[in-house]
Amino acid sequence: MPKIYFIDVTNRDGVQTARLGLSKLEKTMINMYLNDMGVYESEFGFPTTKHEILYLQANLELADMGVLQPIRLAGWIRATVEDVEQTFKWVPTIQHLNLSMSVSDQMINGKFHGKKNKRDILEMVAESVDAARSHGVTSIGLNAEDSSRADLDFVMEVASTAKQYGASRFRYCDTLGYETPFTIYESVKTVAKNVQIPIEMHCHGDLGMAVANSIAGAKGALDGGQDAYINTTINGIGERAGNADLVATVLAVTKAKGFASQYQLGQLIDLRMAWKTARFASYAFNVPIPINQPGVGANAFAHASGIHADGVLKDPENYELYSFTEVGRGEPEFVETGSRICSGEYSGISGFRHIMGQMAITFKDIDEAKRILDLVRYANVASQKPLVEDEIVFIAKYPQIAKKLLTLQP
């Protein structure tokens, strides 16, 4: 039976959002939370972008150490032989790649201005996928940018070419959020049935339908006899109006009427990580979680109406489709109102040892404490905000990895 898998693209599409970004340590923490949550794959960055190299290498080292396991770490590149070769020059141990090529007439004409036609696009797909396969990678995804505005016959031709040369799956991209749940279901089902390749859904929210389109497209792939891979970002952070929100999409797959009973997850998701993951992403991006965000918004489990409040007090299931405990909520939050020592780029050893003592972390001597403090200072420079406890613990636990994450070589 075909199954559903989640591929989170926060560290690729999320960080491309205008006016937003993450430090390399923050991107690593995102990967840690996604792994703990049970997400199948993280599209963790750009192996042809120089400032990403050490971060990508460090995360692959964490995977080799068993820290980032079983999550897969996939790089995003253009579907060109040049990008493939540059990838393996800079990040030679990478095992999962997603290659992207525009497929709509609008983008082929608008980007290449007559220098490329559809035959050229097919050749570039074939050559780049073949080049990636020659390096012995474990999986290759072919991303068809702007699939929703492209001729469906050509989309299938691109998918068939990618499959012929060794692609593991095909990414149907609703790049501008143009689809509806009805149209995307039919298109994706047609591709799945005719090409017989697993389909990956990548949907944007320009018309407010990213989650609905992702679910409908996944259903199309499954009904077409193929595994479905759904792209998400944490809190829906993404270019323009954003991507399909991770928590909302998981909730839809597992709670929506008739869906969970008919389709299966290929890898279990621990929704109890939802609250912690969403809060960290909100803090790291400095973007508040919308009050009405499914599962993690401030009002997701709040009731004021007399009828609603009475109903919930009698039985929460009267007005709550799922429990707050299922998404990791319910623990009390404490806010410091007195004297507080924070980590910062100018922290001293006394204050730092106090902070670490509160976390029950000790050092063998003063020199070790100073070495970790130096790394924490650099991390604060990179993020320009106090580190959360998990970040400080990570640095103390993996100082050499942290040093690599904090190193830039312009």
Residue pairs with C-beta under 8 A, 6 or more apart in sequence:
1 264
2 221
2 222
2 225
2 226
2 227
2 228
2 263
3 227
3 228
3 263
3 264
3 265
3 266
4 218
4 222
4 227
4 228
4 229
4 230
4 253
4 263
4 264
4 265
4 266
5 40
5 41
5 227
5 228
5 229
5 230
5 265
5 266
5 267
6 39
6 40
6 41
6 229
6 230
6 232
6 246
6 249
6 250
6 267
6 269
7 39
7 40
7 41
7 42
7 43
7 74
7 200
7 229
7 230
7 231
7 232
8 34
8 39
8 41
8 42
8 43
8 231
8 232
8 233
8 234
8 246
9 42
9 43
9 76
9 202
9 231
9 232
9 233
9 238
9 243
10 30
10 34
10 42
10 232
10 233
10 234
10 237
10 246
10 281
11 22
11 27
11 30
11 31
11 42
11 43
11 44
11 45
12 43
12 44
12 45
12 46
12 76
13 43
13 231
13 233
13 238
13 239
13 243
14 20
14 22
14 233
14 234
14 237
14 238
14 243
14 281
14 285
15 21
15 22
15 27
16 238
16 239
17 237
17 238
17 239
17 242
17 285
18 239
20 237
20 285
20 286
20 287
21 285
22 30
22 284
22 285
23 284
23 379
23 382
23 383
24 52
24 54
24 55
24 58
24 382
24 405
24 406
25 379
25 382
25 383
25 387
25 391
25 394
25 395
25 402
25 405
25 406
26 284
26 383
26 391
27 44
27 45
27 55
28 55
28 58
28 59
28 62
28 394
28 401
28 405
29 280
29 284
29 388
29 390
29 391
29 394
30 42
30 234
30 277
30 280
30 281
30 284
31 42
31 44
31 59
31 62
31 68
31 71
31 73
32 67
32 68
32 390
32 394
33 273
33 276
33 277
33 280
34 42
34 71
34 277
35 42
35 68
35 69
35 70
35 71
36 270
36 273
37 269
37 270
37 271
37 273
37 274
37 277
38 267
38 268
38 269
38 270
38 273
39 71
39 246
39 267
39 269
40 71
40 72
40 229
40 266
40 267
41 71
41 72
41 73
41 74
41 96
41 229
42 71
42 72
42 73
42 74
43 74
43 75
43 76
43 98
43 231
44 56
44 59
44 73
44 74
44 75
45 52
45 55
45 56
45 75
45 76
46 52
46 75
46 76
46 77
47 53
47 56
47 75
47 77
47 86
47 87
47 90
47 91
47 94
47 97
48 77
48 78
48 83
48 86
48 87
48 90
50 90
50 409
51 408
51 410
53 90
53 91
54 404
54 405
54 407
54 408
54 409
55 404
55 405
56 73
56 75
56 91
56 94
57 91
57 93
57 404
58 401
58 404
58 405
59 68
59 73
60 73
60 91
60 93
60 94
61 401
61 404
62 68
62 398
62 401
63 69
63 71
63 73
64 93
67 398
72 95
72 96
72 138
72 139
73 94
73 95
73 96
74 96
74 97
74 98
74 139
74 141
75 87
75 91
75 94
75 96
75 97
75 98
76 97
76 98
76 100
76 143
77 83
77 84
77 86
77 87
77 97
77 98
77 99
77 100
78 99
78 100
78 101
78 128
79 99
79 100
79 101
79 124
79 125
79 128
79 129
79 142
79 143
80 124
80 128
81 127
81 128
81 131
83 99
83 128
84 97
84 99
84 128
84 131
84 132
84 135
85 131
87 94
87 97
88 94
88 135
94 137
95 137
95 138
95 139
96 137
96 138
96 139
96 140
96 141
97 132
97 137
97 139
97 140
97 141
98 140
98 141
98 142
98 143
98 171
99 125
99 128
99 129
99 132
99 140
99 141
99 142
99 143
99 167
100 143
100 145
100 171
101 121
101 124
101 125
101 128
101 142
101 143
101 144
101 145
101 158
102 108
102 111
102 121
102 145
102 146
103 121
103 144
103 145
103 146
103 147
103 150
103 154
103 155
103 158
104 145
104 146
104 147
104 149
104 150
104 151
105 149
105 150
105 151
106 146
106 149
107 145
107 146
107 149
108 116
108 117
108 118
108 121
116 124
118 154
118 157
121 158
122 157
122 158
122 161
125 142
125 158
125 161
125 162
125 165
126 161
126 164
126 165
129 140
129 142
129 161
129 162
129 165
129 166
129 167
130 165
130 166
132 140
132 166
133 140
133 165
133 166
139 168
139 169
140 162
140 166
140 167
140 168
141 167
141 168
141 169
141 170
141 171
141 200
142 158
142 159
142 162
142 167
142 169
142 170
142 171
143 171
143 173
143 200
143 202
144 150
144 155
144 158
144 159
144 170
144 171
144 172
144 173
145 173
145 175
146 173
146 175
146 176
147 155
147 172
147 173
147 174
147 175
147 187
148 172
148 173
148 174
148 175
148 176
148 178
148 179
148 183
148 184
148 187
149 175
149 176
149 178
152 187
152 190
152 191
155 172
155 187
155 191
156 190
156 191
156 194
156 195
158 170
159 170
159 191
159 195
159 197
160 195
162 170
162 197
163 170
163 195
163 196
163 197
167 197
168 198
169 197
169 198
169 199
169 200
169 227
169 229
170 191
170 195
170 197
170 198
170 199
170 200
171 199
171 200
171 201
171 202
171 229
171 231
172 184
172 187
172 188
172 191
172 199
172 200
172 201
172 202
172 217
173 202
174 184
174 201
174 202
174 203
174 204
174 210
174 213
174 217
175 202
175 204
176 204
176 206
177 203
177 204
177 205
177 206
177 207
177 208
177 209
177 210
177 213
177 240
177 241
178 206
178 207
179 187
179 203
179 209
179 213
179 217
180 209
180 213
181 209
181 212
181 213
181 215
181 216
182 216
184 201
184 203
184 213
184 216
184 217
184 220
185 216
185 217
185 219
185 220
185 223
186 220
187 217
187 220
188 199
188 201
188 217
188 218
188 220
188 221
188 224
189 220
189 221
189 223
189 224
190 220
190 224
191 197
191 199
191 224
192 199
192 220
192 221
192 223
192 224
192 225
192 226
193 224
193 225
196 225
196 226
197 226
198 221
198 226
198 227
198 228
198 229
199 217
199 218
199 220
199 221
199 224
199 226
199 227
199 228
199 229
200 228
200 229
200 230
200 231
201 213
201 214
201 217
201 218
201 221
201 228
201 229
201 230
201 231
201 244
202 231
202 243
203 209
203 210
203 211
203 213
203 214
203 217
203 231
203 243
203 244
204 210
204 238
204 239
204 240
204 241
204 242
204 243
205 236
205 238
205 240
205 241
205 242
205 243
205 244
206 240
206 241
208 241
210 236
210 241
210 242
210 243
210 244
210 245
211 244
211 245
211 248
211 249
211 252
213 244
214 230
214 231
214 232
214 244
214 249
215 230
215 249
215 252
215 253
215 256
215 259
217 228
217 230
218 228
218 230
218 253
218 263
219 228
219 259
219 263
221 227
221 228
222 228
222 263
227 266
230 244
230 249
230 253
231 243
231 244
232 243
232 244
232 245
232 246
232 249
232 250
233 242
233 243
233 244
233 245
233 246
234 245
234 246
234 247
234 277
234 278
234 281
235 245
235 246
235 247
235 278
235 281
235 282
235 285
235 287
235 289
235 293
235 296
236 242
236 243
236 244
236 245
236 248
237 243
237 281
237 285
237 287
245 293
245 294
246 274
246 277
247 271
247 274
247 277
247 278
247 293
247 294
247 295
247 296
247 327
248 293
248 294
248 295
250 269
250 271
250 274
251 271
251 294
251 295
251 322
251 327
252 259
253 259
253 260
253 263
253 265
254 260
254 265
254 269
254 271
255 321
255 322
271 295
271 326
271 327
271 328
272 325
272 326
272 327
272 328
273 328
274 295
274 296
274 327
274 328
275 295
275 296
275 327
275 328
275 329
276 328
278 289
278 293
278 295
278 296
279 289
279 296
280 388
280 390
282 288
282 289
283 385
283 388
284 383
286 385
289 296
289 297
289 298
290 297
291 297
291 298
291 299
292 299
292 300
293 300
294 300
295 322
295 327
296 327
296 329
300 324
300 327
301 320
301 324
301 329
303 309
303 312
303 319
308 319
311 318
311 319
312 318
312 319
312 320
316 323
324 330
341 351
341 354
341 355
342 355
342 386
343 352
343 355
343 376
343 380
343 386
343 387
343 392
344 377
344 380
344 386
345 377
345 378
345 380
345 381
346 377
347 373
347 376
347 377
347 380
349 366
349 369
349 370
349 373
352 369
352 372
352 373
352 376
353 363
353 369
355 392
356 362
356 363
356 369
356 372
356 392
356 396
359 389
359 392
359 393
361 392
361 393
361 396
363 369
363 372
371 399
372 395
372 396
372 399
375 395
375 399
375 402
375 403
375 406
376 387
376 392
376 395
378 406
379 387
379 391
379 395
379 402
379 406
380 386
380 387
382 406
387 395
394 402
395 402
